Structures are given as structure tokens and as C-alpha cells.
Amino acid sequence: MGQADEIICHCQGITRGTIEEAIREKGLSTFEEVMDATEAGSICGSCQDDIEAIIAEVNG
């Protein structure tokens, strides 16, 4: 896993830590759920692969 302060969504300035926390606290399992909960990926979507990788890491 990367650093919690690593920016994953540059358009929104959302960090890995914010995404990981949302996944754990809300039981998220899809990119769309993370996007709805955090707004990460909601502008250009170029971070979708990174977010999906984080989902897989957190949910193992």
C-alpha cells in the first residue's frame, strides 16, 4: 500500500488515505461507490485504475 497522503485524484485533490477510509468505513467495493462517497474520479476519470487497485488492496 502507498502513503496515506499520496494524491490519487489530482482533479479533486483526494488522497489515498481518504479513499481507503471511505472503503473501510462504508464497505465500498466498486469505483462508482468510491466516486459517489468521495468524488474521486468524478471529473476526468483518469484515476479509475488506481482507485480500483486500492479497492482490491483494502478489500483483499
C-alpha angles and dihedrals in degrees: 000000000000131000117295092232094053110122108236100169106044094181092060099025092237119163133219088245093057091049094046092049092051091049092051098041097043100032093239119180108169137059090241092055091050090047091051093047099043107014088235110148094014097117112043102352095219090129094057094104091050092049092049089051090052091050089053092048095049097042093039 
